[in-house]
Amino acid sequence: MHVAHDIAIEPLDRDRPRWLAGADSALGAGVAVAASLLVVAEIAVLLSGVLARYVFRAPLIWTDELAAILFLWLGMLGAVIALRKGSHMRMTALLGRVGPQTRAALDRFAQAAPIAFLLLVLPGAITYAHEEAAVTTPALQISNVWRAAALPVGLVLMLGVGTLRALRGREPGRILGLAVAIAALVLVAGAVGPPLEALGNLNLFLFFVVILAGLVFAAVPIAFAFGLSSLGYIALATPVPVEVIAGRMEEGMSPLILLAVPLFVFLGLLIEMTGMARAMVAFMASLLGHVRGGLSYVLIGAMYLVSGISGSKAADMAAVAPALFPAMRERGADEGDLVALLSATGAQTETIPPSLVLLTIGSVTGVSIAALFTGGLLPALVVGACLCFVVWRRARGPGAAAPFKRASGSEIGRAFLLALPALALPFVIRACVVEGVATATEVSTIGIVYSGLVGLVVYRQFDWRRLHPMLVETAGLSGAILLIIGAATAMSWGLTQSGFSAALAAFMAGLPGGAPVFLAVTVLFFVVLGSVLEGIPAIVLFGPLLFSVAKQLGIHEVHYAMVVVLAMGIGLFAPPFGVGYYAACAIGRVDPDAGIKPIGGYLLALLVGTALVAAIPWISTGLLH
């Protein structure tokens, strides 16, 4: 198992003063305890809201507000844990292809760049928290500084972790000096006025393609690469003060629906610890284990079933991967292929209700949400069939894992009875959402309670000593994912300010060739857009404009919505820039480099499936009649 490392690149110097190691350990232990307690608090707060509303019929109006406050703290402290453990995702493909001296230089830069970003964004975060102190929260009636302070506190702690790791390395002077030089260069250039403002929208290509690609391939952690390119664009190409970056990051990390990410991550770990995952996998293996690539088919089907339950694609992957990946690894599956298929299924299932992207499309364009939910089922099946074809081909290639012996009917029956309590979990979760027992954010807490009880009573596997490490792991993994989302939100804000969206709509409306050309360009555009924007910001920016153009060309609005969502999903989960791909790597605990080659075939299958959906409107509209 390989995890991409960021600041822990350079070997530590054992001759450094012991107090540096002691300070690093103390800081790490304190943050770990605080973050684990926050995960427990989130579960308790949301569960109490469900019980009060559904059982006692006395809703608590403050639970969502308190959960949102705690969530931002959890995300920032989790990012600190991820930075200290070196688990922020980064692309290291280039490092393996350069000489030792170049690699050493890139290593230093990859350690210095996050420190430089933290130095640049910290003043704005402090200002933002100070301004929020004057705001009073509506339910709890407390100052919003209790929430906003999480951002500067988390940045300070990350800065401390990065500095301590640099001081414990062999070249602390070079690393810290480079970080200060990068930050000073941006500040000085921005202070004398944006020197690149005259370039206009050419700056978009410079900062969000050239510079971003350079940072990513130089092995700078993805979240900091996004943040630095956005901050550089704001500072050097616009008159907007760089302080706005902190507010945009907080905005991206704040939606309460994202709270499903850490809770489903913890649920996945709990399923594994209680033996539920082993029972489910044993049953599925008894059904499909004799088929080559059997568990890969199960992964595609499982993502189809659970997709949309949480409202967050990262949470969906976190609910499925821990249950299937260990068994697939045991059977000899390639780690890169595992994470590539997980990413592909994330894109495949974007149209399955209740999808937040579909809800957003309905809210900003006026398209019937019920029609979108109905229309999204078949497109995902078509794209899933294309993925299954790739699995079928690869399962028969050299190096494929050998299938199991076909199980007998009695063996399948015993495996089913043993797995039944575990197999019921997805249905319990979905039923709670459909029946209104819990929201998409709260429902994971019901899953956690259910899994804990099943582990204690049915499977009798519950190791209390593993709870704290699981809570810390949940916080660290969630923080790494949320920091990427926050930085991507800042990037999307920069694109909005450039006026790029209005110019794009005018261009699309003037395309020759009618509806077929418009759909083809839509696919291409949203694949690119999905790689740099989260789905919801992209839809808010471009949805009203482009859907009106589609309507003028006679394209059914539900058909167009499916094409947009699938194309954007491909970009979101395609390396090297797709945020979803790095979320899948983090959840699967796989080095991003490992999935680059295997994902090519799956991306081609996604494109073929999307092309079929675009070319055959009935796939999207057939169930509407």
N, C-alpha and C positions, 0 to 999 in steps of 0.2 A: 504494500500500500504506500503510495507516494502522495504527499501534499505539497503544493507549491509554497515556497518560503519567500518572505520578503526581507525584513530587516535582519533576520538571523542568517544572512548569506555568509558573511565573513566569519571565520573561526574566531572564537573568543580567546583572548590572551590571558593565560592562567597566572601571569605575573602581575596583573593589575591588582590594586588594593582590594582587600577582602570586603571593605565596606561597600564597594560598588555592587558586588554580588549579593550582599545582604540587603542593600536598598532595593535592588531589582526583585528579590524574593519577597520582601515585605510588601512592596507595592503590588506585586502579582497576587499574593495571598489575600490582601485586603480587598482588591477589586473583585477577585473570584468569589469571596464570601458575600459581598454586597450584591453582585449580579445574581448569584444563586438564590438569595433571599427575594430578589425582585421577581424572579420567575415564579417562585412559590406564591408571592403576593398577588401576581397577576392571575394565577389560577384561582386563588381564593376570592378575589374581588369579582371576577366574571362569574364564577360559580354561584356566589351569593346573589348576584343579580338575577340569574336564572331561577334560583329557588324562590327568591322573594316575589318575582313576577308570576311564575307559573304554578308554584305550589301554594304559596301563602296569599297570592292575589294582592300583594302590596308592593308595587314596583319601587325600587330604589333609584331615584333620579340622578344620583351622583356616581354610580358605578362606572359608567363609560368615561366620565371625566377623569376620575381617579386612575382608571386603567390607562388612559391616554398619557397622563403625566408620568406614571411609572414606566410606560413603554418607551418613552424617549430616553429616560435614564438607562433602561435595560439595553437599548440599542447602542448608546454611547459607551457604556461600560463593557458591553460585549465586543465592541470594536477595539477597545483597549486590550482585552484578553486576546483577541485575534492577532493584534499587532505584536504582542509579547510572545505569543506562541508561533509566530510566523505563518499564520493560516489565512492571511489576506491573499486572494487569488491573483496570480500574475502569469504572464506568458514568458517562458524561458526557452522557447525554440531557438532564438538567435544565439543564446549564450553557448549552446553546445556546438556551434559552428564557427566560433571565432577563436583566435589564439589566446594564450594565457594572459598576456598583457592587456589586450582589449577586454577580455572577460573581467579582469580585476577592475579596470576602469568603469565598466558597466555596473559591476557590483557596487562600487562606491557611489555611483550616481543613483542606483536603485535604492540605496539606503538614505542618501541625502535628499532625494526628491520628496518623500513623505514629510520629512522634518521641515523642508522649505515650505510646503503647502500648509502645514500646521501653523508655522510662524506667520504666514500671510493671512490666513483665515481667522486666527484667534482674536485679533482686535475687533473685527466685525462681529464675532460671536459675543464678545463682552458687551459691545454697544447694543446688540440686539436684545440680550438678556436685560440690560439696564432699561431699555425702552419698554419691554414687556412688564416690568415691575409696576407700571401704572395701570395695567389691565387687571380687572378682577374676573375670576372665572364665574360663570353663571350659576352653577349648581353648588359648588363647594364654598363659593364666596371667599376665595383666597387669592393672593397675588399670583399672576401667571409667571412670575419669576421662578416659582418653584418648578415649573416645567422648563422654561427657557434656559435656566442655569445649567441644565444637563449638557447643553452643547459646549459652552466654554470649559466646564469642568472636564468633560470627556476629552476635549482637545488638549487641555493642559496635561492630563494623565497620559495621553498618547505621546505628547511631546516629551514627557518625562521618560516614558518607556523607550522611545527612539533614541533619546540622548544617552540614557544609561547603556543601551546596547552598543551604541557607537563608542562610548568611553571604554567599554570592556573589550572592544575589538583591537586589532593590531594597528589601525591607522585612524585613530579618533580625530586627529587634527585635520586630516584631509577630508573626512566625511562631513564633520561639522562645519568646517570652513566652506566647503562646497555648498552645503545647505544654506548658510548665511548669505553666500554670494548670489545664489539663485533668488532668494527672497529680496535681497537688496536691489538686484537688477530690476526686478518687476516693480518694486516700490518707487525707485528713482525714476524709471521710465514713465510710470503712471503719474507721478507727481508733477512732471513738467508738461503734462498733457498727453493724450493718447497719440503716440507717434505714427500709428498705422491707420488712423481713422480715415485718411484719404483713400485707402484701398477699397473702402466700401465692403460689399458682400464677398469680395475676394478673401477677406479675412476668415470667412466661414470655412473655406477650403484650407486655408493656412493652418488655422487652429484646430478645427474639428476633423481634419483628415491627415494633414502632414504631421503636425506636432503631436496629435493624439496617437497616430500610428508609431511615431518615433518613440514616445514614452512607453507605449505598450510593448514594443519589440525590444526596448532597452531593459525590460523586466521590471519596470516600475509597477507596483501593485495597481490593479485595475481601478479601484476606487480613487486612488490618488492621481492616476493618469487622467481620469475624467475631471477630477477637481482642478488639477493644474491647468489643463487646456481651457477649461471654462473660465478660470480666474485670469489666465493670461489674456483671453479674448476680451473680457470685461475691462481689464486694466490697461491694455495696450491698444485696443481698437475701438473703444467706446468712451464717452464721457461719464459713464455710470460709475459711481464709487464701488470699489471691490467689496465693501462691507455687505452688499446685498447677497453675496454668495452664501453667507452663513444663514440668512433667513430662508433662502431657497432650499438649502440642504435640510433645514429643520422641517420645512414644508413637505419635502419628499419623504422624510422618515416618519412623519406624524400620522398619516391616515390610520385610523383605528383598525381597519380591515387587515393591515399588515401585521397586527398582533397575532394573527393566525400563524404566521411564520414560526416564531419561537415555540408556540404552544404545540403545533404539529411536529416540529422537530423533536420536542420532548416526548410527544406521544409516540413517535417512531422509535425512539430509544427505549421507551417503556415497553412497547410491543416486543422488541427484541429481548429485553431483560426478563420479561415474564414468561417467555417461551411461546407466546402467541404466534410470533413470526415463524418459529420453527414448525409449529403445527400447521399453519396455513401453507407454508412452502411444501411440507411433506404431502399434504393433500393434493396441491396443484401438480407436484411432481409425479404423484401416482396417476394423475389423469393424462399429463402431457410429457412426463419424463422420458417415455420411450420414443418421443418425436424429437428429431434433431432441432435444436433451437427452441425447445418447448417453453422454457421459462422466459425467453425473450417475447414469445407470443403472450405469455401471461402478463409481462410487464406492460405491453401495449394495451391489453384488455383492462388491466387494473387501473391504468391512468385514465382510460375512458370512463370507468365506473366512478372513480373518486373525484375526477376533475370537476371543479366548480363548487365542491362542497365548502371549501374554505374561502373562496373568492380570490385566493392568491395562488399563482402557479408554483411559486417556490414552496408554499405549504403543501400543495398537492404532491410534488416530488418528494418532499420530506416525509409524507405519509406512506409512500410506496417503496422508495429505495431501501430504507433499512430492513424491510421485510424480505426483499428479494435479492439484494446484492450479495449478502454473505453466501447464500446457497449457490448463486450463479458463479461466484468466485471459486467455491469448493469444486465445482464441476469443470473448472479450467477456463471459464469465460475470460476474455481479454478485458482488462479494466478500461482501456480506451474505448472499446466497443460498447461497454456497459453505459458509460457516461454519455457517449454519443447517442445511443438509443434513448436514454432518459431525456436528453435535450430535445430530440426529435419528437418524442411523444408529448413533451411540453408544448411544442408548436402545433402538433396535430390536434390537440384537445382544446385549443383556444376558443372554439366555437360552441363548446358544450355548456348548456345552462347549468346553474345560474352564473354566467360569466360576467365579471365586472366590466370587461371591455364592451360586451353587448349591452349591458345596462347603460354604460356611458354613451354609446352610439344612440340608443333610444332617447336618452335625456337631452342630447344636444342637437339631434336631427329631427325629432318628432316621429321616428319610425316606431311602429308598435313593438313593444318589448316582448309581448306574447308571441308575435310573429317571428321575431328574432330568435327566441328560445326554441320555437318549433323548427325553424329553418336551420338551426345549427347542428342538428343531430346527424343528418346524412352526410354533410361535408366531412365531418370528423371520421365517419366510417369509411368513406372513400379514401381519404388520406391514410387512415390506419391500414387499409388493405394494401396500399402502395408500400408502406413500411414493412408489412408482413412479407411481401415479395422479396424485399432486400434481405430480411432475416432468413427466409427460405434458401436464397442463393448462398448466403454466407455460411449457413449451417452445413452446407455440403462441400465447402471449400477445404483446403488443407489447413490443418491446425485447429479445426472446429472440435468442440468438446463432444465426447462420445455420449450417446444417449443411454439412459438407464434401461434395465430390463422391464418389459411390460408388466404392470402390476395386475394381479388377479382381482376378480370382483370383490372378494371378501377383504382383500387388502385395501382396496379403494373405499369400501364401506367403513372399515375401522378408522382409516385416516380421516374420513369425512366426519364421523362422530367425534373424534378427538379434536378436529379443527372447527367444529360447529360454533363454539362460543367465540372463537377468534374471527371466523368468517362472518359472524353476525355484526361485527363492529361497523363496517361501512354502511350497512343498512340501518343500524341504530343511529349513526351520525346523520345520514341523509333524511331519515324519518323525522328526526328532531328539527331539522331545518324546514322541511316541507310542512310539518304540522305546527310550526311557529313556536315550538318549545324554546328554541335558542336561535340567536342570530348566527351568521356565518363565522363571526369572530368568537362567539361564546361556545359554539358546539364542540370545539376541540376539548374544552374542559370536561364535558360529558364523556367524551372518548377517553380522557385520562382517568377519570373516576371508574368508568366501566373496565378499562384495561387493568387498573390496579386491583379491583375486586376479583376479576377473572384470574389474574395471576396469583392472588392470595388464596382464593377458595377452590378454583378448578385445577389449575396447573401446579399450584403450590410452589411457585418459583418467584421469589421476591427478595432480592438481595439488598437490604437497607444500606449496606456500606457503599453501594454503587450510586446511590441517589445524588450525593453531592457532586461527584465527577460528572454525572449525567447533566445536572443543572448547569454546571460550569461550561460543559461542552455545548449545551443548548444556547447559552448566552453568547459564547464566542462565535459559533457558527452563524447565529442570527445577526450579531453585530457586523460580521464581515459582509453579509448579504445586504443589510440595511444601509451600510455606508456606501455601497455601490449605488443603491437606489437613490440615496440622497444626492450623491455627486451627479448622477444622471439627470436628476430633476433640475439641478443648477445649470447643466448643459442645455436642457430643453428651454429653460427660461432665456438663456442667451440667444438661442435661435429665434425665439418669439420676438425679442426686442429688435432683431435685425430687419423685420418686415419680410422675411423670407416666405412666410406662409401665404400672404396676399399675392406676391409675385408668382408663386407656384400655381395658385388657382387660375390666374389669368393665362398662364402658359398651357395648363391642361385643357382649358376651355377652347383654346385655339388650335388644338391638335387636328391634323387631317386624318381621314380614314374612319371616322365615326366610332361606334361603340367598341368594335374589336380592338382597335388601336388604343383607345382610351383605357380599356381593361388591361391590356398588355403593359402600358406605361404605368398604370396603377400598381400592378404587381411589382414591377421593377422599383418604383418609387417607394412603396411601403416596405419592401425588403430592406432597402437602404435606410429608410427612416426608422424602422424597427430596431436597427442595430445601434442607433444613437439616442432613441427616445423610449421611455416606457409607453405602453399602449395607451393608457388613459390621457396623458398630456398630448400625445400625437393626435388622438381623436378629437380632443377639445380644440386643438389648433386648426386642424385641417378638415374635420368632419363636415361642419355646416357648409363650407365652400365646395368641397368635392362632391358631396352627395347631391347638391343642387345641380352641378354639371352632369352627373350621372342621370338624374331625372330628365334633364333636357334631351339627353341622347336616347331615352326610352329604356334605360336599364332598370330592372326591378330593384327597389331599394334593399330588400332582404338579400337578393343575389349579390348586389354590390357590397353589402356589409360583410358577407361571408368571404368574398375575395379579399377585401381589405384586411380582415382579421387574420386570415391564414397567411397572407403575404407578410404582414407585420410580425406574425409569430415566427416566421422563418428568420427574419432579421434579428429578432430578439434572442433567438437561440443559436445563432450562427457565429462562430468565432471569426476574426479575432476581437470584434467589438461588442458582440451581443451579450447584454447583461445576464440574460437567462442562462446562457451557456456556463458562465462562471458560477452562477447559483447552483446549477446542476453539479458542477465539479466540486463545489464546497459541500453539498449535501451528500454526494457519493464518495467524498474524500479521495478524489482522484486528481492527479496532476493534470492541469489543462492541456499540456503538450500531448498527453497520451491520446486525447480524443480528437485531435486535429485531423489525422488521416482517416480514421474510421468514419467520422461524421460526414465525409463527402458523399458517400452513397446514400445516406439517409436524407441529406439535404436535397439531393437529386430526386429522391422519391417524394419529398414534400413539395418540390416544385412541380413535378408531374401531377400530383394530386391536386395542387392548387390550379394548375392549368385545366384539368378536367372540370373542376368546379366552376372556373371562369367560362369555359366553353359550353357547358351544359347547364343552363339556368334551372332546369328541373331539379337538379340535385339539391338546390337551396330552396326552391319554392314548391316542390312536389307535394310536401306534407301540409301545405297551407290550404289546400283545396279539399 
